Amino acid sequence: MVPGWVSYFETFGGELAELANGELRQFLQDGLNDANIFLREQIVILERYLEQLATGEITKEEFKGGVVDLHQNIMTHEHIMKLAAKDRAHRMAERIEQLILERLVNLLP
């Protein structure tokens, strides 16, 4: 089943649809399978933001603010995690910055 936020982004076509149905969807799936419960919870929150954006419950600016907060939360918790989880948290934070804050937000109408 295709998540509602993917269907929403597909309506715009082009790079936004490709990003949503490719890299971003895979990133979220990988995050949901992470061994660290904190990181899985952050992905659940991110998916909630994506759904809220898709349904119009939040604006693009509110979405970006929520993602920035989520990114900062991961970076803060990275310092108290064990090494393996710390590396995954760092990679997750980097991917959020690259995929969402730098690419997705700029592609949104």
Secondary structure, 3 states (H helix, E strand, C coil): CCCHHHHHHHCCCHHHHHHHHHHHHHHHHHHHCCCCHHHHHHHHHHHHHHHHHHHCCCCHHHHHHHHHHHHHHHHHHHCCCCHHHHHHHHHHHHHHHHHHHHHHHHHCC
